[in-house]
Amino acid sequence: QVQLVESGGGLVQPGGSLRLSCAASGFTLDYYAIGWFRQAPGKEREGVSCISTKDGNTYYKDSVKGRFTISRDNAKNTVYLQMNSLKPEDTAVYYCVADFWNPIYWGQGTQVTVSS
């Protein structure tokens, strides 16, 4: 059984940081490209970041480049999203997904709220 479980969301002030975790089970990280989508109220769901299973190359949505960093720990079968310099427009429910480029599995989502 495939399962993706996110954690690490919360409420932070603008300029603050959060680290999201996605624990995967039922497969290893070399099988699917694991990434993150997000959906803000009243807006469409959008891809944020992913990490390649083949070469470790990363993808970032333009608006988060230089602020977010995606990484993985194969031993723990976990993908992380370090989010720095957070802005109010980053407020959304963040979802871990597999495969990022053709999503099949979704986590339950974790709320990130950036507000003063």
N, C-alpha and C positions, 0 to 999 in steps of 0.2 A: 504494500500500500504506500502510495506517494503522499507525503505530507510536507507542507511548508509552514513554519511557525515563526512569525515576526515578534520582536520585542524591542524595547528601547524608546518608544515614543513618549511624548510628554509635552509639557508647557514650558517654553523658554522665551526669554526676552530677545528682541532683535540684536543681532551680533553674537548670540550665544551658540552653543554647540550641542549636538546630540549624536549618539552612535546607535544606529539600528542594526539588529542582528536578524538573520534568517537561518534557522536550523532546518536542514533538509533531511528527510528520511525516505527510504524506499528506492533511492538511487544515490550515486556518488556524483560529485561536482564535475567530473570529466565527461558526463553523459549529456547534460543539458547546460546551456548558457543561462545562468541565474542572474536575474536583474531586479530592478525596482520600477514600478509604476506608481503614480500618485493621482488622486482625484480630489479636487477642491469643490466645495459646494457650488452648484450651478455651472460647473465646468466639466469638460470632457476629460476622461482618463488619459494620461499622457505618460510616455516612457521617460524615465529619469536617467538611469544608468544601468550598465551591465558589464560583466567581465567574461571574456572568452574562455571556453573550455580547452581550446587548442593551444594558444600561445600566450594567454594572460593579458592580451590587449584589452583596453577598456573603452567604453563609450560613455559619453556624458551629453545630456541635453545642454544646449548652448548656455542657457540661463544659470546653470549650476557649475559650469567649468571654473576651476580654480577655487571652488568652495567645498565641493563634495569629493570624496575619495572612496571608491569601491575596492574591496579586497576580499580574499577568501582564505580559509584555513581548511585544507583538505582533510587533515587528521580529525578535525571536529565536524566536518561536513557542514560548514557554516560560512555564509557570506555576510559581510558587514558593509554598511554605508555610513562613513564618517561625514557628518554634515557640520560645517563651520560657517561662520559669518551669516547666520540664518536671517532671512528677511520675512516680513509678514506674508509675502506672496508665496513662500514655501509652505504655508499652512495647508494641510491636506491629510487625507488618509493615505498612507503609504503601504503598498502591497508588494510582497515578494512574489516573483513569477518565474516559471520555467515552461518552456524555453522563452527567453526574452523576445526573440525574433519571431516566434510563432507560439504564443502562450497557450499552454495546455493546463497547467496547474497554477493555482492561486492560493496565497496565504489568506488569513482572515482579515488582515489589515491592522495597522497600528496608527493611532492618531498623533500627528505632529501639529502643534499650535505654536505660532510665533507671534507674540503680542506683548506690548508694553502695558 
